[in-house]
Amino acid sequence: MEYNKGNATAGLLSKQGLLTDLTEEAGKRGWDKIGPSLQTTSKYDAEGIMGDGSWYGVPNYAEYVMVYYNKDLFAKHKVQVPTTLAEFEAAMDTFTKAGVTPLSVGGAEYPAQQILYELALSKANRSFVDSFQLYKGKVDFKGPEFTYAATTFADWVKKGYIAKNSAGIKAEDMGVAFTQGKFPMVVSGSWWYGRFVAEAKFEWGTFLFPGNTLHPGSGGNIWVVPGTRRTRPSRTTSSTSP
């Protein structure tokens, strides 16, 4: 069956004994030959943390975050595809001066945090990513990465790059607004690609978040084989006791 990747999903079930250890099968079928970064969400240690340990699944797709842009609106406002963060902000300035909000954002769900994390990654290194996502070290949430991300995100709202009402916008509405040509850009994942191909009536393209050397991406969800729970977690036991 297909199941969600990650520590709180496949990782938790593997820790609880609800998924079958597929390490031997991974060797037989060559799954262990896929790229190391794609293996991350397929392997979980004894605590259910991804990246190391046994194989509990194999990814059935890959995904990454990018910037989708409306080529027609870029041409209309004479905006070039940016390659640096400064150029990205200059492009957004051009749109705002023309009365156009540059970014379609769904702040009520996951999309806003993708922008926040892209901004954090602009100041981050691999050690920061491993600490934050794989728990290999302590993360200073008041450090330069997240401080820059939070202050810059707030500044983008103040400058009109992101609409103030986006905090109440869902991901679906964000995507629909982009396909309707209401916004020049949307920052989100590759899972939107097919949808935009089918629904957008204008020319569009993509580019990676300008200036970053690190970008969010991984193997997608994973095929797993359900297992049999070895033990019942004590927390569950206590919560169901009289």
C-alpha positions in Angstrom: 0.0 0.0 0.0 1.1 3.6 -0.4 1.8 5.6 2.7 3.0 9.0 3.6 6.8 9.4 4.1 8.3 11.1 7.1 9.0 10.7 10.8 5.5 11.4 12.0 3.9 8.9 9.5 5.9 6.0 8.1 8.5 6.5 10.8 5.9 6.3 13.6 4.4 3.1 12.2 7.8 1.5 11.7 8.6 2.2 15.3 5.3 0.7 16.4 5.9 -2.5 14.4 3.1 -1.7 12.0 5.3 -1.9 8.9 7.4 -4.8 7.6 11.2 -4.5 7.5 12.0 -4.6 3.7 15.8 -4.4 4.0 16.4 -7.8 2.6 13.9 -7.2 -0.2 15.6 -3.8 -1.0 18.9 -5.7 -1.6 17.3 -8.3 -3.8 15.4 -5.8 -5.9 18.1 -3.2 -6.2 16.2 -0.5 -4.3 19.5 0.2 -2.4 21.0 1.4 -5.7 18.8 4.5 -6.0 20.3 7.9 -5.1 21.2 8.3 -1.4 19.0 11.4 -1.1 16.1 9.4 -2.4 16.6 6.7 0.1 16.2 9.1 3.0 12.4 8.8 3.3 12.5 5.0 2.8 14.7 4.1 5.8 13.9 4.6 9.5 15.9 3.8 12.6 14.6 2.2 15.8 13.1 5.5 16.9 11.3 6.0 13.6 13.6 8.8 12.4 14.2 8.8 8.6 17.5 8.6 6.9 19.2 5.6 8.6 18.3 2.1 9.7 16.1 -0.4 7.9 14.1 -0.1 4.7 10.4 0.2 5.3 9.4 1.3 1.9 10.4 2.4 -1.6 9.5 5.8 -3.1 7.0 5.7 -6.0 7.8 9.2 -7.2 10.0 12.2 -6.4 9.0 15.8 -5.5 10.6 19.2 -5.1 9.6 22.8 -4.6 10.0 25.3 -7.4 8.6 28.6 -8.6 5.9 28.4 -11.3 5.5 31.5 -13.3 3.1 33.0 -15.9 5.1 33.7 -19.0 2.4 36.0 -20.4 2.4 38.2 -17.4 6.2 38.2 -17.3 6.3 39.4 -20.9 3.5 41.9 -20.4 5.4 43.6 -17.5 8.8 43.1 -19.2 10.1 40.9 -16.3 13.0 38.4 -16.8 13.3 35.1 -15.0 15.4 36.0 -11.9 18.6 34.1 -11.0 19.3 35.8 -7.6 17.2 36.7 -4.7 17.8 40.4 -5.4 16.5 39.9 -8.9 13.5 38.0 -7.6 12.6 40.9 -5.3 13.2 43.4 -8.1 10.8 41.4 -10.3 8.2 41.4 -7.6 8.7 45.2 -7.2 7.8 45.6 -10.9 4.6 43.7 -10.4 3.5 45.5 -7.3 4.2 48.9 -8.9 1.8 47.8 -11.6 -0.9 46.9 -9.1 -0.3 43.2 -9.4 0.4 41.0 -6.3 3.3 38.8 -7.4 2.8 35.6 -5.4 -0.2 33.4 -5.0 0.1 32.0 -1.5 -2.1 29.6 0.6 -1.3 30.7 4.1 -4.0 28.6 5.7 -2.2 25.4 4.8 1.3 24.3 3.8 2.3 26.6 0.9 3.3 29.6 3.1 5.8 27.5 5.0 7.4 26.5 1.8 8.3 30.1 1.1 9.5 30.5 4.7 11.7 27.4 4.4 13.1 28.5 1.0 14.1 31.8 2.6 15.7 29.9 5.5 17.6 27.7 3.1 19.1 30.9 1.5 21.1 31.3 4.7 21.6 27.6 5.5 24.1 24.9 4.9 23.8 21.1 4.9 24.5 20.8 8.6 21.4 23.0 9.3 19.2 20.8 7.1 20.4 17.6 8.7 19.8 19.0 12.1 16.3 20.3 11.3 15.0 17.4 9.2 17.0 14.4 10.4 17.6 15.5 14.0 21.3 15.1 13.8 21.9 18.2 15.8 20.2 21.0 17.7 18.5 23.8 15.7 18.5 27.4 16.9 15.1 28.7 15.9 16.3 32.2 16.8 19.4 31.7 14.7 20.2 33.5 11.4 18.3 31.0 9.1 14.8 31.2 10.6 15.3 34.8 11.8 16.0 35.9 8.3 13.2 33.8 6.9 10.6 35.2 9.3 11.7 38.9 9.0 11.9 38.6 5.2 8.5 36.9 4.9 6.9 39.7 7.0 8.7 42.3 4.9 7.3 40.7 1.7 3.8 41.0 3.1 4.4 44.6 4.0 5.7 45.4 0.5 2.7 43.7 -1.1 4.6 40.7 -2.6 2.2 38.5 -0.6 -1.4 39.5 0.0 -2.3 40.1 3.7 -5.5 38.0 3.2 -3.4 35.0 2.1 -3.3 33.8 5.7 -6.9 32.6 5.1 -6.3 31.1 1.7 -6.2 27.3 1.2 -3.7 25.5 -1.1 -6.4 24.6 -3.6 -7.6 28.2 -3.9 -4.0 29.3 -4.3 -3.4 26.9 -7.2 -6.7 27.8 -8.9 -5.9 31.5 -8.6 -2.7 30.9 -10.5 -4.3 28.8 -13.2 -6.8 31.6 -13.7 -4.0 34.1 -14.4 -4.6 36.2 -11.3 -1.0 36.0 -10.1 2.3 35.9 -11.9 3.9 33.3 -9.6 3.3 30.6 -7.1 6.0 28.8 -5.0 5.0 25.2 -4.4 5.7 21.6 -5.2 6.0 19.4 -8.3 2.6 17.8 -7.4 1.0 20.8 -9.1 2.6 20.2 -12.4 0.1 18.0 -14.0 -2.8 20.2 -12.7 -1.3 23.3 -14.3 -0.7 21.4 -17.6 -4.3 20.5 -17.7 -5.9 23.7 -16.5 -3.8 26.8 -17.2 -4.8 28.5 -20.5 -1.6 30.5 -20.7 2.1 29.8 -21.3 3.9 29.0 -18.0 7.3 27.7 -16.9 9.3 27.0 -13.7 12.5 28.0 -12.1 14.2 27.1 -8.8 14.1 29.5 -5.9 16.6 32.2 -7.1 20.0 32.2 -5.5 19.6 29.1 -3.4 22.0 26.1 -3.5 19.7 24.1 -1.3 16.0 23.3 -2.3 13.3 21.3 -0.6 12.9 17.9 -2.3 12.9 14.2 -1.7 11.5 10.9 -2.8 7.8 11.0 -2.6 5.4 8.8 -0.7 6.4 5.1 -0.3 5.1 1.7 -1.0 5.0 -0.2 2.3 3.9 -3.7 3.5 1.8 -3.6 6.6 3.3 -5.5 9.6 2.0 -6.8 12.9 2.3 -4.6 16.0 5.0 -6.1 18.3 4.0 -4.1 21.4 1.3 -1.7 22.4 2.7 1.8 23.1 2.5 2.6 26.8 1.0 6.0 26.1 -1.9 4.4 24.3 -2.3 1.8 27.0 -2.5 4.5 29.8 -4.9 6.7 27.8 -7.4 3.9 27.4 -7.2 2.7 31.0 -10.1 3.6 33.4 
